[in-house]
Amino acid sequence: QVQLLESGGGLVQAGGSLRLSCAASGRRSSLFAMAWFRQAPGKEREFVARTRWSGTTTPYYADSVKGRFTISRDNANYTVYMQMNSLKAEDTAVYYCAANSSPWAGAAASTSYPYWGQGTQVTVSS
């Protein structure tokens, strides 16, 4: 099994920045891609960003975060990061790290990711 642990969430004012981290453990050799999702109160879980562990594929972002969020990876440590800049109140949510082992899975669908972290709270005050 694969275990994912998110960290880096917190309280920040609008316009500020946070950097989320997600460390993978367990059977990490099975991983193909890592992604970030978020879920705000009263809303469904939504896709935020995805990256592969290797290759030159451009990371895929939700329209709502393009130009503000950047996903990156540290393959040696099996860790994925998400730098979040210019945060807005509407970014407030629990952010979840997700992973899959299939190159065929859709990038933005939560059902494409069998491995999930417990989530880290991001609160942006306005």
PyRosetta script that sets phi, psi and omega in degrees:
from pyrosetta import init, pose_from_sequence

init()
pose = pose_from_sequence("QVQLLESGGGLVQAGGSLRLSCAASGRRSSLFAMAWFRQAPGKEREFVARTRWSGTTTPYYADSVKGRFTISRDNANYTVYMQMNSLKAEDTAVYYCAANSSPWAGAAASTSYPYWGQGTQVTVSS")
pose.set_psi(1, 160.3)
pose.set_omega(1, 177.6)
pose.set_phi(2, -113.7)
pose.set_psi(2, 134.8)
pose.set_omega(2, 176.0)
pose.set_phi(3, -115.7)
pose.set_psi(3, 139.1)
pose.set_omega(3, -179.6)
pose.set_phi(4, -123.1)
pose.set_psi(4, 137.2)
pose.set_omega(4, -179.2)
pose.set_phi(5, -130.4)
pose.set_psi(5, 115.6)
pose.set_omega(5, 178.0)
pose.set_phi(6, -89.7)
pose.set_psi(6, 153.2)
pose.set_omega(6, 174.4)
pose.set_phi(7, -155.9)
pose.set_psi(7, 166.6)
pose.set_omega(7, 175.2)
pose.set_phi(8, 105.7)
pose.set_psi(8, -5.7)
pose.set_omega(8, 178.6)
pose.set_phi(9, -71.3)
pose.set_psi(9, 168.5)
pose.set_omega(9, 179.8)
pose.set_phi(10, 167.9)
pose.set_psi(10, -166.2)
pose.set_omega(10, 179.9)
pose.set_phi(11, -104.0)
pose.set_psi(11, 129.8)
pose.set_omega(11, -179.3)
pose.set_phi(12, -144.4)
pose.set_psi(12, 149.8)
pose.set_omega(12, 177.1)
pose.set_phi(13, -79.8)
pose.set_psi(13, 154.5)
pose.set_omega(13, 177.5)
pose.set_phi(14, -53.7)
pose.set_psi(14, 136.5)
pose.set_omega(14, -177.1)
pose.set_phi(15, 93.0)
pose.set_psi(15, -11.1)
pose.set_omega(15, -179.7)
pose.set_phi(16, -84.3)
pose.set_psi(16, -173.9)
pose.set_omega(16, -175.7)
pose.set_phi(17, -133.5)
pose.set_psi(17, 152.2)
pose.set_omega(17, 172.4)
pose.set_phi(18, -142.5)
pose.set_psi(18, 154.0)
pose.set_omega(18, 175.8)
pose.set_phi(19, -124.8)
pose.set_psi(19, 115.1)
pose.set_omega(19, 178.6)
pose.set_phi(20, -91.6)
pose.set_psi(20, 146.8)
pose.set_omega(20, 176.9)
pose.set_phi(21, -126.5)
pose.set_psi(21, 149.0)
pose.set_omega(21, 175.9)
pose.set_phi(22, -138.5)
pose.set_psi(22, 114.6)
pose.set_omega(22, -179.7)
pose.set_phi(23, -103.2)
pose.set_psi(23, 131.6)
pose.set_omega(23, 179.8)
pose.set_phi(24, -100.7)
pose.set_psi(24, 141.7)
pose.set_omega(24, 176.0)
pose.set_phi(25, -137.8)
pose.set_psi(25, 172.7)
pose.set_omega(25, -178.0)
pose.set_phi(26, 88.5)
pose.set_psi(26, -136.8)
pose.set_omega(26, -177.1)
pose.set_phi(27, -83.4)
pose.set_psi(27, 66.8)
pose.set_omega(27, -174.6)
pose.set_phi(28, -69.3)
pose.set_psi(28, -21.1)
pose.set_omega(28, -179.7)
pose.set_phi(29, -65.2)
pose.set_psi(29, -15.8)
pose.set_omega(29, -179.4)
pose.set_phi(30, -84.1)
pose.set_psi(30, -9.1)
pose.set_omega(30, -172.9)
pose.set_phi(31, -76.5)
pose.set_psi(31, 139.8)
pose.set_omega(31, 176.5)
pose.set_phi(32, -112.2)
pose.set_psi(32, -42.9)
pose.set_omega(32, -177.5)
pose.set_phi(33, -144.4)
pose.set_psi(33, 154.6)
pose.set_omega(33, 176.3)
pose.set_phi(34, -124.5)
pose.set_psi(34, 146.7)
pose.set_omega(34, -177.7)
pose.set_phi(35, -143.8)
pose.set_psi(35, 163.1)
pose.set_omega(35, 173.3)
pose.set_phi(36, -119.1)
pose.set_psi(36, 134.3)
pose.set_omega(36, 172.2)
pose.set_phi(37, -123.3)
pose.set_psi(37, 166.6)
pose.set_omega(37, 175.2)
pose.set_phi(38, -145.5)
pose.set_psi(38, 155.3)
pose.set_omega(38, 179.0)
pose.set_phi(39, -141.0)
pose.set_psi(39, 117.7)
pose.set_omega(39, 178.2)
pose.set_phi(40, -94.6)
pose.set_psi(40, 157.7)
pose.set_omega(40, 178.8)
pose.set_phi(41, -55.2)
pose.set_psi(41, 130.8)
pose.set_omega(41, 178.6)
pose.set_phi(42, 77.7)
pose.set_psi(42, 3.5)
pose.set_omega(42, -179.2)
pose.set_phi(43, -121.6)
pose.set_psi(43, 159.8)
pose.set_omega(43, 176.3)
pose.set_phi(44, -79.6)
pose.set_psi(44, 157.8)
pose.set_omega(44, 177.0)
pose.set_phi(45, -63.9)
pose.set_psi(45, 134.0)
pose.set_omega(45, -177.6)
pose.set_phi(46, -127.0)
pose.set_psi(46, 150.6)
pose.set_omega(46, 179.2)
pose.set_phi(47, -71.8)
pose.set_psi(47, 143.0)
pose.set_omega(47, 178.6)
pose.set_phi(48, -118.5)
pose.set_psi(48, -55.3)
pose.set_omega(48, -176.0)
pose.set_phi(49, -161.2)
pose.set_psi(49, 157.2)
pose.set_omega(49, 178.2)
pose.set_phi(50, -146.2)
pose.set_psi(50, 146.2)
pose.set_omega(50, 173.2)
pose.set_phi(51, -141.9)
pose.set_psi(51, 152.0)
pose.set_omega(51, 171.1)
pose.set_phi(52, -86.3)
pose.set_psi(52, 163.1)
pose.set_omega(52, 178.8)
pose.set_phi(53, -71.2)
pose.set_psi(53, -29.7)
pose.set_omega(53, -178.9)
pose.set_phi(54, -147.7)
pose.set_psi(54, 172.9)
pose.set_omega(54, -180.0)
pose.set_phi(55, 98.8)
pose.set_psi(55, 179.6)
pose.set_omega(55, -175.6)
pose.set_phi(56, -108.0)
pose.set_psi(56, 10.0)
pose.set_omega(56, -179.5)
pose.set_phi(57, -61.1)
pose.set_psi(57, 132.2)
pose.set_omega(57, 178.3)
pose.set_phi(58, -67.7)
pose.set_psi(58, 131.7)
pose.set_omega(58, 178.1)
pose.set_phi(59, -56.1)
pose.set_psi(59, 150.0)
pose.set_omega(59, -177.1)
pose.set_phi(60, -106.6)
pose.set_psi(60, 129.7)
pose.set_omega(60, -176.8)
pose.set_phi(61, -125.7)
pose.set_psi(61, 149.7)
pose.set_omega(61, 169.6)
pose.set_phi(62, -67.9)
pose.set_psi(62, 148.5)
pose.set_omega(62, -178.6)
pose.set_phi(63, -58.0)
pose.set_psi(63, -32.5)
pose.set_omega(63, -175.8)
pose.set_phi(64, -67.8)
pose.set_psi(64, -17.8)
pose.set_omega(64, -177.1)
pose.set_phi(65, -120.1)
pose.set_psi(65, -1.9)
pose.set_omega(65, 180.0)
pose.set_phi(66, -58.6)
pose.set_psi(66, 134.1)
pose.set_omega(66, -179.3)
pose.set_phi(67, 86.3)
pose.set_psi(67, -11.8)
pose.set_omega(67, -179.8)
pose.set_phi(68, -116.4)
pose.set_psi(68, -37.1)
pose.set_omega(68, -178.5)
pose.set_phi(69, -106.3)
pose.set_psi(69, 145.4)
pose.set_omega(69, 177.4)
pose.set_phi(70, -134.7)
pose.set_psi(70, 122.9)
pose.set_omega(70, 177.2)
pose.set_phi(71, -96.0)
pose.set_psi(71, 140.9)
pose.set_omega(71, 179.3)
pose.set_phi(72, -145.8)
pose.set_psi(72, 173.8)
pose.set_omega(72, -174.8)
pose.set_phi(73, -141.8)
pose.set_psi(73, 154.6)
pose.set_omega(73, 172.8)
pose.set_phi(74, -128.0)
pose.set_psi(74, 92.3)
pose.set_omega(74, -173.6)
pose.set_phi(75, -61.4)
pose.set_psi(75, -37.2)
pose.set_omega(75, -177.6)
pose.set_phi(76, -61.5)
pose.set_psi(76, -31.7)
pose.set_omega(76, -178.4)
pose.set_phi(77, -107.9)
pose.set_psi(77, 7.6)
pose.set_omega(77, -179.6)
pose.set_phi(78, 48.8)
pose.set_psi(78, 50.7)
pose.set_omega(78, -178.2)
pose.set_phi(79, -128.2)
pose.set_psi(79, 136.8)
pose.set_omega(79, 175.5)
pose.set_phi(80, -116.4)
pose.set_psi(80, 144.1)
pose.set_omega(80, -177.7)
pose.set_phi(81, -121.6)
pose.set_psi(81, 157.3)
pose.set_omega(81, 169.3)
pose.set_phi(82, -137.8)
pose.set_psi(82, 111.3)
pose.set_omega(82, 175.5)
pose.set_phi(83, -84.8)
pose.set_psi(83, 122.8)
pose.set_omega(83, -177.0)
pose.set_phi(84, -116.0)
pose.set_psi(84, 114.6)
pose.set_omega(84, 179.8)
pose.set_phi(85, -115.2)
pose.set_psi(85, 164.1)
pose.set_omega(85, 178.8)
pose.set_phi(86, 49.4)
pose.set_psi(86, 48.1)
pose.set_omega(86, -175.9)
pose.set_phi(87, -64.7)
pose.set_psi(87, 143.8)
pose.set_omega(87, 179.6)
pose.set_phi(88, -118.2)
pose.set_psi(88, 160.8)
pose.set_omega(88, 179.4)
pose.set_phi(89, -58.1)
pose.set_psi(89, -34.9)
pose.set_omega(89, -179.5)
pose.set_phi(90, -71.2)
pose.set_psi(90, -7.4)
pose.set_omega(90, 174.0)
pose.set_phi(91, -80.8)
pose.set_psi(91, -8.7)
pose.set_omega(91, 179.6)
pose.set_phi(92, -60.1)
pose.set_psi(92, 124.2)
pose.set_omega(92, -177.4)
pose.set_phi(93, -177.8)
pose.set_psi(93, 169.7)
pose.set_omega(93, 166.2)
pose.set_phi(94, -87.1)
pose.set_psi(94, 125.2)
pose.set_omega(94, -178.3)
pose.set_phi(95, -100.3)
pose.set_psi(95, 130.4)
pose.set_omega(95, -176.9)
pose.set_phi(96, -116.5)
pose.set_psi(96, 135.9)
pose.set_omega(96, 171.0)
pose.set_phi(97, -88.7)
pose.set_psi(97, 139.8)
pose.set_omega(97, 179.8)
pose.set_phi(98, -137.6)
pose.set_psi(98, 154.9)
pose.set_omega(98, -179.2)
pose.set_phi(99, -144.8)
pose.set_psi(99, 152.8)
pose.set_omega(99, 173.5)
pose.set_phi(100, -140.3)
pose.set_psi(100, 173.3)
pose.set_omega(100, -179.7)
pose.set_phi(101, -125.5)
pose.set_psi(101, 16.8)
pose.set_omega(101, -176.4)
pose.set_phi(102, -117.6)
pose.set_psi(102, 125.3)
pose.set_omega(102, 175.8)
pose.set_phi(103, -74.5)
pose.set_psi(103, -8.9)
pose.set_omega(103, -178.2)
pose.set_phi(104, -94.4)
pose.set_psi(104, -13.0)
pose.set_omega(104, -175.5)
pose.set_phi(105, -70.9)
pose.set_psi(105, 143.9)
pose.set_omega(105, 176.8)
pose.set_phi(106, -66.5)
pose.set_psi(106, 138.2)
pose.set_omega(106, -173.2)
pose.set_phi(107, -68.3)
pose.set_psi(107, -35.1)
pose.set_omega(107, -170.0)
pose.set_phi(108, -100.6)
pose.set_psi(108, -0.2)
pose.set_omega(108, -177.4)
pose.set_phi(109, -94.8)
pose.set_psi(109, 128.0)
pose.set_omega(109, 179.6)
pose.set_phi(110, -61.5)
pose.set_psi(110, -29.1)
pose.set_omega(110, 179.2)
pose.set_phi(111, -69.9)
pose.set_psi(111, -10.4)
pose.set_omega(111, 178.7)
pose.set_phi(112, -81.9)
pose.set_psi(112, -6.3)
pose.set_omega(112, -173.9)
pose.set_phi(113, -121.4)
pose.set_psi(113, 106.1)
pose.set_omega(113, -179.7)
pose.set_phi(114, -79.8)
pose.set_psi(114, -16.9)
pose.set_omega(114, -177.6)
pose.set_phi(115, -111.0)
pose.set_psi(115, 131.1)
pose.set_omega(115, -176.3)
pose.set_phi(116, -136.9)
pose.set_psi(116, 145.8)
pose.set_omega(116, 171.1)
pose.set_phi(117, -85.1)
pose.set_psi(117, 179.8)
pose.set_omega(117, -177.6)
pose.set_phi(118, -84.5)
pose.set_psi(118, -13.5)
pose.set_omega(118, 178.2)
pose.set_phi(119, 97.6)
pose.set_psi(119, 150.6)
pose.set_omega(119, 175.0)
pose.set_phi(120, -134.2)
pose.set_psi(120, 133.3)
pose.set_omega(120, -174.4)
pose.set_phi(121, -79.6)
pose.set_psi(121, 130.0)
pose.set_omega(121, 172.4)
pose.set_phi(122, -118.2)
pose.set_psi(122, 121.2)
pose.set_omega(122, 179.1)
pose.set_phi(123, -121.8)
pose.set_psi(123, 122.6)
pose.set_omega(123, -179.4)
pose.set_phi(124, -112.5)
pose.set_psi(124, 118.0)
pose.set_omega(124, 179.8)
pose.set_phi(125, -91.4)
pose.set_psi(125, 146.1)
pose.set_omega(125, -179.8)
pose.set_phi(126, -112.4)
pose.dump_pdb("model.pdb")
